[in-house]
Amino acid sequence: MTTGGRLAAILASGGFCVTGEVVPPRSGDGRGVTEQARALVGYVDAANVTDNPIASAHMSPLAGVRFVAAAGVEATVQLTCRDRNRLALTADLMGAWALGARNVLCLNGDPLKIGDHPDAAVVNDLSVLELVSLAKRMREQGTTLSGAEITDPPRYLIAVADMPLADPYDPRRLEVKLDAGADVVMTQIAYDIEALIAWAALMRERGVFERAKVIVGVVPLRSAKAARYMHQHLPGVRVPASMIDDLERAGDDAEEVGIGHTIDVVQGIRAIDGVAGVHVMGMGHDDAIARVVEGAGLFPRPTGVSSASDQSASDGSRSSMGV
């Protein structure tokens, strides 16, 4: 049985992957998604399609998957337990696969109190661990939680999130996700390479790198203000004071200095034994992703890499989407 698509094949081959992110807009027009995805073509191996980020209403991630796949980028669908019961999660896992997603990132979802619908009902019918188990069950047993058989079941590469630089850090929170069946770990944004090296040593000691592929998140630095905000307000994110000081001193050249620092961070991540890739999030500045990927020596991306399931499914999706 073949799992996933291009990203799974690159990781299985031992390659160092690059993934990106697409944020569906507050819109009924898919052109914005298409533009984001096209900017990533050739620079990433897959792109996460976010699911109501910051607990705010956006276009459905499944609709986003359709436009991302049509643009020629492998889609990773994000699904939160916050907004769906088990029936909806099962339906969306099947639907996203049919639309071209080959990877799924299972998430709790941001707390509703920070979003634009603070009075919405929290669902959480399934926990993240149960969502991971569901995706694995569908892939390996071909059945839903009710035991119903699935025709042509989705065969996702299953990812979960982690905060390696959280203080305190409890490795058992990640390990139970791996026990549930996760294949990949996608981390919170990380700039502190020394702290990340220490975390990786702990993961190596506990056998995590043997159980899952780890992809570390970064956002291209563009200003001292943005760096300071991430350091102060994003859980588990540390931006070294030396980087913030450099950005402050750079003035009008802050973006150039920030891109340089981000390239150094990516190269540092790449040098950590056991880390399998980097997840570069542009936060609305896709040109910065291209500059970082090129500057870190990760461009061009491997070509001709696909799995058997990816090829057969993409043939079908091209005919259904008219691409």
C-alpha positions as a Markdown table, in Angstrom:
| # | Residue | x | y | z |
|---|---|---|---|---|
| 1 | Met | 0.0 | 0.0 | 0.0 |
| 2 | Thr | 1.4 | 3.4 | -1.0 |
| 3 | Thr | 0.9 | 6.3 | 1.5 |
| 4 | Gly | 0.6 | 9.9 | 0.5 |
| 5 | Gly | 2.1 | 11.4 | -2.6 |
| 6 | Arg | 5.1 | 13.6 | -3.5 |
| 7 | Leu | 6.0 | 14.7 | 0.1 |
| 8 | Ala | 5.8 | 11.1 | 1.4 |
| 9 | Ala | 8.0 | 9.9 | -1.4 |
| 10 | Ile | 10.7 | 12.6 | -0.7 |
| 11 | Leu | 10.7 | 11.8 | 3.0 |
| 12 | Ala | 10.8 | 8.1 | 2.4 |
| 13 | Ser | 13.9 | 8.6 | 0.2 |
| 14 | Gly | 15.7 | 10.5 | 2.9 |
| 15 | Gly | 15.5 | 13.8 | 1.2 |
| 16 | Phe | 15.2 | 17.2 | 3.0 |
| 17 | Cys | 11.8 | 18.5 | 2.2 |
| 18 | Val | 10.4 | 22.1 | 1.9 |
| 19 | Thr | 6.8 | 22.8 | 2.6 |
| 20 | Gly | 4.8 | 26.0 | 2.6 |
| 21 | Glu | 1.4 | 27.3 | 3.5 |
| 22 | Val | -1.7 | 28.7 | 1.8 |
| 23 | Val | -4.3 | 30.6 | 3.7 |
| 24 | Pro | -7.8 | 30.6 | 2.1 |
| 25 | Pro | -9.3 | 34.1 | 2.1 |
| 26 | Arg | -12.5 | 35.4 | 3.6 |
| 27 | Ser | -14.0 | 35.2 | 0.1 |
| 28 | Gly | -16.1 | 33.1 | -2.2 |
| 29 | Asp | -13.5 | 33.7 | -5.0 |
| 30 | Gly | -10.8 | 31.1 | -5.3 |
| 31 | Arg | -8.4 | 33.3 | -7.3 |
| 32 | Gly | -6.6 | 34.4 | -4.2 |
| 33 | Val | -5.8 | 30.8 | -3.3 |
| 34 | Thr | -4.7 | 30.1 | -6.8 |
| 35 | Glu | -2.3 | 33.1 | -6.8 |
| 36 | Gln | -0.8 | 31.9 | -3.5 |
| 37 | Ala | -0.3 | 28.4 | -4.7 |
| 38 | Arg | 1.2 | 29.5 | -8.0 |
| 39 | Ala | 3.8 | 31.5 | -6.2 |
| 40 | Leu | 5.0 | 28.3 | -4.4 |
| 41 | Val | 5.3 | 26.2 | -7.6 |
| 42 | Gly | 8.8 | 24.9 | -7.8 |
| 43 | Tyr | 9.8 | 26.1 | -4.3 |
| 44 | Val | 7.9 | 23.7 | -2.1 |
| 45 | Asp | 7.1 | 20.0 | -2.1 |
| 46 | Ala | 3.7 | 20.5 | -0.5 |
| 47 | Ala | 1.6 | 23.3 | 0.9 |
| 48 | Asn | -0.6 | 23.3 | 4.0 |
| 49 | Val | -4.1 | 24.6 | 3.4 |
| 50 | Thr | -5.2 | 26.2 | 6.7 |
| 51 | Asp | -8.5 | 25.6 | 8.5 |
| 52 | Asn | -10.0 | 28.8 | 9.9 |
| 53 | Pro | -6.7 | 30.1 | 11.3 |
| 54 | Ile | -6.8 | 32.2 | 14.4 |
| 55 | Ala | -10.3 | 30.9 | 15.0 |
| 56 | Ser | -11.7 | 33.2 | 12.3 |
| 57 | Ala | -14.0 | 32.2 | 9.4 |
| 58 | His | -12.2 | 31.7 | 6.0 |
| 59 | Met | -13.0 | 29.7 | 2.9 |
| 60 | Ser | -13.2 | 26.0 | 3.6 |
| 61 | Pro | -9.8 | 24.2 | 3.5 |
| 62 | Leu | -11.3 | 21.6 | 1.2 |
| 63 | Ala | -12.1 | 24.3 | -1.4 |
| 64 | Gly | -8.6 | 25.6 | -0.8 |
| 65 | Val | -7.2 | 22.1 | -1.6 |
| 66 | Arg | -9.0 | 22.1 | -4.9 |
| 67 | Phe | -7.4 | 25.3 | -6.0 |
| 68 | Val | -3.9 | 24.4 | -4.7 |
| 69 | Ala | -3.9 | 21.0 | -6.4 |
| 70 | Ala | -5.1 | 22.6 | -9.6 |
| 71 | Ala | -2.2 | 25.0 | -9.5 |
| 72 | Gly | 0.2 | 22.2 | -9.4 |
| 73 | Val | 1.2 | 22.0 | -5.7 |
| 74 | Glu | 0.6 | 19.0 | -3.5 |
| 75 | Ala | -1.9 | 19.9 | -0.8 |
| 76 | Thr | -1.7 | 19.1 | 2.9 |
| 77 | Val | -5.2 | 19.7 | 4.4 |
| 78 | Gln | -5.4 | 21.0 | 7.9 |
| 79 | Leu | -8.4 | 19.7 | 9.9 |
| 80 | Thr | -9.3 | 20.9 | 13.4 |
| 81 | Cys | -11.3 | 19.0 | 15.9 |
| 82 | Arg | -12.6 | 22.3 | 17.3 |
| 83 | Asp | -15.2 | 22.7 | 14.5 |
| 84 | Arg | -16.3 | 19.2 | 13.5 |
| 85 | Asn | -17.8 | 16.0 | 14.9 |
| 86 | Arg | -16.7 | 12.6 | 13.8 |
| 87 | Leu | -19.2 | 12.4 | 10.9 |
| 88 | Ala | -17.9 | 15.7 | 9.5 |
| 89 | Leu | -14.2 | 14.8 | 10.0 |
| 90 | Thr | -14.7 | 11.4 | 8.2 |
| 91 | Ala | -16.5 | 13.1 | 5.4 |
| 92 | Asp | -13.8 | 15.8 | 5.0 |
| 93 | Leu | -11.0 | 13.3 | 5.1 |
| 94 | Met | -12.6 | 11.5 | 2.2 |
| 95 | Gly | -13.5 | 14.7 | 0.4 |
| 96 | Ala | -10.1 | 16.3 | 0.7 |
| 97 | Trp | -8.4 | 13.2 | -0.7 |
| 98 | Ala | -10.8 | 13.2 | -3.6 |
| 99 | Leu | -9.9 | 16.9 | -4.3 |
| 100 | Gly | -6.1 | 16.3 | -4.3 |
| 101 | Ala | -4.9 | 16.4 | -0.7 |
| 102 | Arg | -2.2 | 13.8 | 0.0 |
| 103 | Asn | -1.3 | 14.8 | 3.5 |
| 104 | Val | -3.4 | 15.7 | 6.6 |
| 105 | Leu | -2.3 | 17.9 | 9.5 |
| 106 | Cys | -4.5 | 17.0 | 12.5 |
| 107 | Leu | -5.0 | 19.9 | 14.9 |
| 108 | Asn | -7.0 | 21.0 | 17.9 |
| 109 | Gly | -7.5 | 24.5 | 16.5 |
| 110 | Asp | -6.9 | 27.9 | 18.0 |
| 111 | Pro | -9.1 | 28.8 | 21.0 |
| 112 | Leu | -12.4 | 30.4 | 19.9 |
| 113 | Lys | -11.9 | 33.3 | 22.3 |
| 114 | Ile | -9.1 | 34.8 | 20.1 |
| 115 | Gly | -11.2 | 34.7 | 16.9 |
| 116 | Asp | -14.1 | 36.5 | 15.3 |
| 117 | His | -16.8 | 34.0 | 16.6 |
| 118 | Pro | -16.0 | 33.8 | 20.3 |
| 119 | Asp | -19.5 | 32.5 | 21.1 |
| 120 | Ala | -19.4 | 29.6 | 18.7 |
| 121 | Ala | -19.8 | 26.1 | 20.1 |
| 122 | Val | -16.6 | 24.1 | 20.5 |
| 123 | Val | -17.2 | 20.6 | 19.1 |
| 124 | Asn | -14.2 | 18.5 | 20.0 |
| 125 | Asp | -16.2 | 15.3 | 19.4 |
| 126 | Leu | -12.8 | 13.6 | 18.7 |
| 127 | Ser | -9.5 | 14.5 | 20.2 |
| 128 | Val | -6.4 | 15.1 | 18.0 |
| 129 | Leu | -5.3 | 11.6 | 19.0 |
| 130 | Glu | -8.6 | 10.1 | 17.9 |
| 131 | Leu | -8.5 | 12.1 | 14.6 |
| 132 | Val | -5.0 | 10.7 | 13.9 |
| 133 | Ser | -6.3 | 7.2 | 14.7 |
| 134 | Leu | -9.3 | 7.7 | 12.4 |
| 135 | Ala | -7.1 | 8.8 | 9.5 |
| 136 | Lys | -4.8 | 5.8 | 10.1 |
| 137 | Arg | -7.8 | 3.4 | 10.3 |
| 138 | Met | -9.2 | 4.7 | 7.0 |
| 139 | Arg | -5.8 | 4.3 | 5.4 |
| 140 | Glu | -4.9 | 0.9 | 6.7 |
| 141 | Gln | -8.3 | -0.8 | 7.4 |
| 142 | Gly | -10.4 | 1.0 | 4.8 |
| 143 | Thr | -13.3 | 1.5 | 7.3 |
| 144 | Thr | -14.9 | 4.4 | 9.2 |
| 145 | Leu | -15.3 | 4.5 | 13.0 |
| 146 | Ser | -18.7 | 2.8 | 12.5 |
| 147 | Gly | -17.0 | -0.1 | 10.8 |
| 148 | Ala | -18.5 | 0.8 | 7.4 |
| 149 | Glu | -16.2 | -0.1 | 4.4 |
| 150 | Ile | -14.8 | 2.8 | 2.3 |
| 151 | Thr | -14.4 | 2.3 | -1.4 |
| 152 | Asp | -10.9 | 3.6 | -2.5 |
| 153 | Pro | -10.0 | 4.9 | 1.0 |
| 154 | Pro | -7.7 | 7.9 | 1.5 |
| 155 | Arg | -4.1 | 7.0 | 2.2 |
| 156 | Tyr | -2.8 | 10.2 | 3.8 |
| 157 | Leu | 0.6 | 10.9 | 5.2 |
| 158 | Ile | -0.6 | 11.9 | 8.7 |
| 159 | Ala | 1.0 | 14.9 | 10.4 |
| 160 | Val | 0.7 | 16.4 | 13.9 |
| 161 | Ala | 2.0 | 19.6 | 15.5 |
| 162 | Asp | 4.5 | 20.2 | 18.2 |
| 163 | Met | 6.1 | 23.1 | 20.1 |
| 164 | Pro | 9.8 | 22.1 | 20.6 |
| 165 | Leu | 10.8 | 25.3 | 22.3 |
| 166 | Ala | 7.8 | 25.5 | 24.8 |
| 167 | Asp | 8.8 | 26.1 | 28.4 |
| 168 | Pro | 8.3 | 23.6 | 30.0 |
| 169 | Tyr | 8.5 | 21.0 | 27.3 |
| 170 | Asp | 6.9 | 17.6 | 27.8 |
| 171 | Pro | 8.0 | 15.0 | 25.2 |
| 172 | Arg | 5.2 | 12.7 | 26.2 |
| 173 | Arg | 2.7 | 15.0 | 24.5 |
| 174 | Leu | 4.3 | 14.3 | 21.2 |
| 175 | Glu | 4.9 | 10.7 | 21.8 |
| 176 | Val | 1.2 | 9.9 | 22.4 |
| 177 | Lys | 0.5 | 11.4 | 19.0 |
| 178 | Leu | 3.1 | 9.1 | 17.4 |
| 179 | Asp | 1.5 | 6.2 | 19.3 |
| 180 | Ala | -1.8 | 7.1 | 17.7 |
| 181 | Gly | -0.3 | 6.7 | 14.3 |
| 182 | Ala | 1.2 | 10.0 | 13.2 |
| 183 | Asp | 3.9 | 9.8 | 10.5 |
| 184 | Val | 5.2 | 13.4 | 10.5 |
| 185 | Val | 5.7 | 16.2 | 13.1 |
| 186 | Met | 5.4 | 19.8 | 12.0 |
| 187 | Thr | 6.8 | 22.2 | 14.6 |
| 188 | Gln | 6.0 | 25.7 | 15.8 |
| 189 | Ile | 8.2 | 28.5 | 14.4 |
| 190 | Ala | 11.8 | 28.1 | 15.6 |
| 191 | Tyr | 14.7 | 30.6 | 15.3 |
| 192 | Asp | 16.9 | 29.6 | 18.2 |
| 193 | Ile | 19.1 | 27.0 | 16.7 |
| 194 | Glu | 21.0 | 26.2 | 19.9 |
| 195 | Ala | 17.7 | 25.5 | 21.7 |
| 196 | Leu | 16.5 | 23.4 | 18.7 |
| 197 | Ile | 19.7 | 21.4 | 18.8 |
| 198 | Ala | 19.1 | 20.6 | 22.5 |
| 199 | Trp | 15.5 | 19.6 | 21.7 |
| 200 | Ala | 16.7 | 17.4 | 18.8 |
| 201 | Ala | 19.2 | 15.6 | 21.1 |
| 202 | Leu | 16.3 | 14.8 | 23.5 |
| 203 | Met | 14.2 | 13.5 | 20.5 |
| 204 | Arg | 17.1 | 11.4 | 19.3 |
| 205 | Glu | 17.5 | 9.9 | 22.8 |
| 206 | Arg | 13.9 | 9.0 | 22.9 |
| 207 | Gly | 13.8 | 7.5 | 19.4 |
| 208 | Val | 11.4 | 10.1 | 17.9 |
| 209 | Phe | 13.4 | 10.5 | 14.7 |
| 210 | Glu | 13.1 | 6.8 | 14.1 |
| 211 | Arg | 9.4 | 6.9 | 14.5 |
| 212 | Ala | 8.5 | 10.0 | 12.5 |
| 213 | Lys | 9.8 | 12.6 | 10.1 |
| 214 | Val | 10.2 | 16.0 | 11.7 |
| 215 | Ile | 9.7 | 19.3 | 9.8 |
| 216 | Val | 10.6 | 22.5 | 11.5 |
| 217 | Gly | 8.6 | 25.7 | 11.0 |
| 218 | Val | 10.1 | 29.2 | 10.2 |
| 219 | Val | 8.7 | 32.5 | 9.1 |
| 220 | Pro | 10.9 | 34.9 | 7.1 |
| 221 | Leu | 11.9 | 37.8 | 9.4 |
| 222 | Arg | 10.9 | 41.1 | 7.9 |
| 223 | Ser | 11.0 | 43.7 | 10.8 |
| 224 | Ala | 12.0 | 44.1 | 14.4 |
| 225 | Lys | 8.3 | 44.8 | 15.2 |
| 226 | Ala | 7.2 | 41.5 | 13.7 |
| 227 | Ala | 10.0 | 39.6 | 15.4 |
| 228 | Arg | 9.2 | 41.1 | 18.7 |
| 229 | Tyr | 5.5 | 40.3 | 18.4 |
| 230 | Met | 6.3 | 36.6 | 17.6 |
| 231 | His | 8.7 | 36.4 | 20.6 |
| 232 | Gln | 6.2 | 37.9 | 23.0 |
| 233 | His | 2.8 | 36.6 | 21.8 |
| 234 | Leu | 3.2 | 33.3 | 20.0 |
| 235 | Pro | 3.4 | 30.3 | 22.3 |
| 236 | Gly | 6.7 | 28.4 | 22.1 |
| 237 | Val | 8.4 | 30.9 | 19.8 |
| 238 | Arg | 11.8 | 32.4 | 20.7 |
| 239 | Val | 13.5 | 35.0 | 18.6 |
| 240 | Pro | 17.0 | 35.6 | 19.8 |
| 241 | Ala | 17.6 | 39.1 | 21.1 |
| 242 | Ser | 20.6 | 39.4 | 18.7 |
| 243 | Met | 18.3 | 39.0 | 15.7 |
| 244 | Ile | 15.8 | 41.5 | 17.0 |
| 245 | Asp | 18.7 | 44.0 | 17.6 |
| 246 | Asp | 20.0 | 43.5 | 14.1 |
| 247 | Leu | 16.6 | 44.1 | 12.6 |
| 248 | Glu | 16.2 | 47.3 | 14.8 |
| 249 | Arg | 19.6 | 48.7 | 13.7 |
| 250 | Ala | 18.9 | 47.8 | 10.0 |
| 251 | Gly | 16.2 | 50.5 | 9.6 |
| 252 | Asp | 15.0 | 50.5 | 6.0 |
| 253 | Asp | 17.1 | 47.4 | 5.3 |
| 254 | Ala | 15.4 | 45.3 | 7.9 |
| 255 | Glu | 13.8 | 43.0 | 5.4 |
| 256 | Glu | 17.1 | 42.2 | 3.8 |
| 257 | Val | 18.7 | 41.6 | 7.1 |
| 258 | Gly | 15.8 | 39.5 | 8.2 |
| 259 | Ile | 15.9 | 37.3 | 5.1 |
| 260 | Gly | 19.6 | 36.8 | 5.7 |
| 261 | His | 18.9 | 35.7 | 9.3 |
| 262 | Thr | 16.1 | 33.3 | 8.1 |
| 263 | Ile | 18.4 | 31.7 | 5.5 |
| 264 | Asp | 21.0 | 31.1 | 8.3 |
| 265 | Val | 18.3 | 29.6 | 10.5 |
| 266 | Val | 17.1 | 27.2 | 7.7 |
| 267 | Gln | 20.7 | 26.2 | 7.0 |
| 268 | Gly | 21.1 | 25.6 | 10.7 |
| 269 | Ile | 18.0 | 23.4 | 10.8 |
| 270 | Arg | 19.2 | 21.5 | 7.8 |
| 271 | Ala | 22.4 | 20.6 | 9.6 |
| 272 | Ile | 20.6 | 19.1 | 12.6 |
| 273 | Asp | 20.9 | 15.3 | 12.4 |
| 274 | Gly | 17.4 | 13.7 | 12.2 |
| 275 | Val | 15.4 | 16.8 | 11.0 |
| 276 | Ala | 13.8 | 16.0 | 7.7 |
| 277 | Gly | 12.7 | 19.3 | 6.4 |
| 278 | Val | 11.6 | 22.9 | 6.9 |
| 279 | His | 8.1 | 24.5 | 6.8 |
| 280 | Val | 8.4 | 28.0 | 5.5 |
| 281 | Met | 5.4 | 30.3 | 6.1 |
| 282 | Gly | 5.3 | 33.5 | 4.2 |
| 283 | Met | 2.4 | 35.2 | 6.2 |
| 284 | Gly | 1.2 | 36.9 | 3.0 |
| 285 | His | 4.7 | 37.5 | 1.5 |
| 286 | Asp | 5.2 | 34.5 | -0.8 |
| 287 | Asp | 8.2 | 36.3 | -2.5 |
| 288 | Ala | 10.1 | 35.9 | 0.8 |
| 289 | Ile | 9.6 | 32.1 | 0.7 |
| 290 | Ala | 11.3 | 32.0 | -2.7 |
| 291 | Arg | 14.2 | 34.1 | -1.5 |
| 292 | Val | 14.7 | 32.0 | 1.6 |
| 293 | Val | 14.5 | 28.7 | -0.3 |
| 294 | Glu | 16.9 | 29.9 | -3.0 |
| 295 | Gly | 19.3 | 31.5 | -0.5 |
| 296 | Ala | 19.4 | 28.3 | 1.6 |
| 297 | Gly | 20.4 | 26.2 | -1.4 |
| 298 | Leu | 17.1 | 24.3 | -1.4 |
| 299 | Phe | 16.2 | 25.4 | -5.0 |
| 300 | Pro | 15.3 | 23.8 | -7.3 |
| 301 | Arg | 13.2 | 21.2 | -5.6 |
| 302 | Pro | 13.5 | 17.5 | -6.7 |
| 303 | Thr | 11.6 | 16.7 | -9.9 |
| 304 | Gly | 10.1 | 13.5 | -11.0 |
| 305 | Val | 9.3 | 12.4 | -7.5 |
| 306 | Ser | 5.9 | 10.9 | -7.0 |
| 307 | Ser | 4.2 | 7.9 | -5.6 |
| 308 | Ala | 2.0 | 5.4 | -7.4 |
| 309 | Ser | -1.1 | 6.7 | -5.5 |
| 310 | Asp | -0.2 | 10.3 | -6.3 |
| 311 | Gln | 0.1 | 9.6 | -10.0 |
| 312 | Ser | -3.1 | 7.6 | -10.3 |
| 313 | Ala | -5.1 | 10.1 | -8.2 |
| 314 | Ser | -3.6 | 13.2 | -10.0 |
| 315 | Asp | -4.7 | 11.7 | -13.3 |
| 316 | Gly | -8.2 | 11.5 | -12.0 |
| 317 | Ser | -8.2 | 14.9 | -10.5 |
| 318 | Arg | -7.0 | 16.5 | -13.7 |
| 319 | Ser | -9.9 | 15.1 | -15.6 |
| 320 | Ser | -12.4 | 16.1 | -13.0 |
| 321 | Met | -11.0 | 19.6 | -12.6 |
| 322 | Gly | -10.4 | 20.2 | -16.3 |
| 323 | Val | -6.8 | 21.1 | -15.7 |
